[in-house]
């Protein structure tokens, strides 16, 4: 991976920097959230309250509890218990309490135990997570069992909650529904069922994306054990749904449950989303784009098709053309948090990939990500000390730390090119993989097992004129350069 790790001994911490397009992401030292020995580290989630203050929610399995903590200055506050006394939440490593906020109004949603007869609840905070209300019942149908709720809070403080419903006693006929509140979470309207074929994946969490009135519910479907991603689209913040569409063409046939769902954000008229599929062999994280009005798929590709095995749990965040994506992958024998980012929209994701937790020991799990005002906010579970940890990545001009300050791993010439390009690697004895992508991020060419320190020529006569990205990756390093192909 392309990593620049600076050991600032006088500050006694490790930072990781991601470089691209004249900018870099400077990651802070990790901060502990709560006490792993007291509150554990299960399924951490993050949202930003008023003033971009990080609010982190996570869970403990024994006894079952939900905790929250806010970042106040350089440390996190003493955790508070979110679930009221006497209400035992459902807790798992693959799903759990979800959180969202607008200003200082925050909602946490969860289901109560026992799982086969519990209810879906919301709790509300109006002080940025410093304190929480009693439970607010979300589900209404006594003949259905709710599971896997998630929430978005609209500007003004009204929440929209989505959750899975299944037949009481059998857990059959699974569907995702949405329920809105018009009074700040005091009451919830009857649920709305988007139209989609088949059943939804019975153990896969869903997610929601909203921008203005545009709204998308993303979920993994189950049509005769083909477990692909679908989205249901609304233009009135989830009050009604105009269409549902398959947004995943991998066609993963699986008789068991993968316990993994999609994530997405709406930018303009485009839903940018990510998910995991093992349809092509080995669990890989994918990236896609779809027009929310005509449901036409644009990009549809593996975000990082080589290197790590068993990728899962992607989370995407961003504003405008600045996007970030985190996921889990094995880096050797340990599971780490991987990160890619772009300031050119979805097309730039995957060009530079960093292992954020490479310097950590043990396994990491369940990352979550937020972005606002030039900063990425990351939380994840660290197996060492069963600790929730937080890191802040600041997007800044790469002054003094730019590409010019480090030698290129290869050169490409001529640039601009016409007909062919020449590449010379300076990776010495390392073998490497060469890939070429277009401006949409689509992979056009791959050459494997190339040897370092040699000159190769690539025929590009079939490539239309435009901008392309050439990437060379060895087991130790990765580097990307831009090349222009002229008419």
TINUDREN-474567 format. One record per residue (C-alpha): x, z, y. Coordinates in steps of 0.2 Angstrom, whole numbers, plus 5000, padded with zeros to 4 digits. Example, Ala and Ser with C-alpha at 12.3 -4.5 7.8 and 13.67 -1.06 7.14 Angstrom:
REM TINUDREN-474567
506250394978
506850364995
***
This chain:
REM TINUDREN-474567
500050005000
500549985018
500850155023
501850235037
502050415034
502950525047
503550695043
503450785059
504450935054
504251025071
502351015069
502351045050
501150915045
500950745038
500050595047
499650425041
499550275052
498650115049
499249965059
498249805063
497949685078
498949785091
498149945087
498350085075
497350235067
498250395069
497650525056
497750705060
498350845049
496950905037
495851055042
495051165030
493151175031
492551345025
493451435011
493551344994
493651514985
492051574993
490951424997
491751284985
491851104990
490451004982
489750844990
490350865008
489350755021
489750735040
488750695055
489250705074
488150815085
488150815104
489850785112
490450705095
490650885087
490850865069
489550955058
490050965040
488751005026
489251045008
488751144993
489151264980
488551264962
488651444957
487651514965
486751354971
486951354990
487151235005
488351275019
488751205036
490151225048
490551145065
492251095072
492551205087
494151165096
495551155083
494651245068
492951255059
491751385062
491251525049
490151435037
488251475038
487051455024
485751315026
484551345012
483351495015
483451645003
482451614988
482551424988
483851354976
484451184980
484851044967
486751024967
487850894959
489450804961
488650634963
487150684974
486550824985
486050885002
486250745016
486350775034
486050675050
485850715069
485450645086
486150755099
486050935094
484550905083
485150895065
484250885049
484850925031
483750865017
483850924998
482750944983
482451114975
482651174958
482051164944
482350974945
480850924935
479651024946
480451044963
480050984980
480950884994
481350995009
482050975026
482851105037
483151085056
484451135068
484251115087
485951195091
487051075083
487051165066
487451345072
485751395065
484451325054
482551335052
481551375037
481151235025
479951095030
479051015015
479350825015
478450764999
476550754997
476150694980
475950824967
475950694953
477650634957
479350724956
480550694971
482450674970
483950614980
483250634998
484250565012
483850565031
484150475047
483750555064
483150435077
483550455095
482350595102
482550695086
481250625074
481850615056
481450485043
481750545025
481950435010
481850504992
481550444974
479850474966
479550484947
478050524936
477850714933
478550764916
479250604911
480350544926
479750364923
479150234935
480550274948
480350214966
481050254983
479850294997
480050345015
479150475025
479250485044
478950635056
478250605073
478350785079
480250835077
480050875058
478650995059
477550885048
477950725038
476750575037
476250505019
477550415011
477750225012
478250124996
479249965000
478849824988
480149774975
480149724957
480649834943
481150014945
482550094954
484050164946
483550334940
485050434945
485750324959
485650394977
484950274991
485450265009
484650205025
485350115040
484450105057
484750015074
483450025087
481849975078
482749885064
482849985048
483549955030
483350055014
484750025002
484650064984
485150014966
483749934957
483449924938
482649764931
482849764913
484449864914
485249744928
485749874940
486049774956
485849824975
484249794984
483749825002
482049845010
481849795028
480749855042
480649815060
479649975065
480950105060
480250125042
478350135046
478049965036
479249855026
479149665029
480249615014
481349675000
482849574994
484249574981
485849594991
487049604976
487349454965
488549534952
487149554940
487849714932
487049744915
487149924910
486050034899
486650194905
486550264923
488050234935
487550374947
488250274962
487250194976
487550084992
488050125010
487750015025
487550005044
486649875055
487649785068
486549665078
485549565066
486749595051
486749735038
488549765033
488549865016
489649915002
489349964984
490249984967
489949864952
490849844935
490049684932
491649584932
492649724922
493249884929
492349984943
492649894960
492049914977
491149764985
490749725003
489249615009
488349555024
486549505025
485449445039
484049575041
482749445047
482949305034
483849405021
485249275019
486849345011
488449305021
489949395014
489949454996
491649504989
492749634982
493549734996
495149774986
495249664971
496849724964
497949884963
496850034959
495650054945
493950144944
493450124962
491850214968
490850304981
491150184997
490550245014
490550125029
490450175047
490650095064
490050025080
490049845086
491549755079
492549915075
492149965057
492950085044
492650095025
493250235014
493150244995
493950324979
495250244968
496550304956
498350294963
499350324948
498650474939
497750544954
496150494962
496450464981
495450424996
495750245002
495350175019
495250005027
494649965045
494349815057
494149785075
493449605071
491949655061
491649635042
492949495041
494349605045
493949745032
495149735017
496549655026
497449825028
497149955015
497950135016
497950285004
497450425016
497750565004
499350494996
500350645002
499150764994
499250834976
497850834964
496250734964
495150704979
493350654978
491650624988
492350555005
491150535019
491450445036
490850445054
491450345069
491150355087
492050335104
493650275096
493850405082
493550405063
492950575056
493350595038
492850735025
493250745007
493450864992
495150924988
495350984970
496751094975
495951264980
494251174978
494251144997
493251035009
494450955021
494250855037
495450725045
495250635062
495850465064
496050405082
496050215086
497450185099
498550045106
500050035095
501350075109
503050115102
502250105084
501749925083
502149785071
503749745081
504449915077
504549875058
505249725049
504049605042
504049595023
503849405023
503849255035
502649115036
503048945044
502648835052
501348925062
500248835067
500348735051
499648565045
499648515027
500748655020
501448825024
503048895018
503249075014
504849175011
504749355004
505949495009
505349604995
506949584986
506749614967
504949664968
503649544961
502049524971
500349454972
499949324986
498149304993
497449195007
495849235015
494849145029
494149225044
492549285035
493649385023
493349265008
494749254996
495249064994
496849074984
497849204973
499549184965
500149324954
501849374948
502849294961
504649344964
505349424980
506649344991
506149164987
505449024997
503748954991
502648814998
500748814998
499748655000
498348695013
497748515015
496048565008
495848705021
494748675036
495648705053
495548885058
496349055056
496849125039
497649285033
499049285021
499349445011
500849495000
500649644989
501849724977
501649894968
502449984983
502049884998
500749765006
500849655022
499749535030
500049395043
498949285052
499249095051
498348955060
497948785051
497848645064
496848485062
***
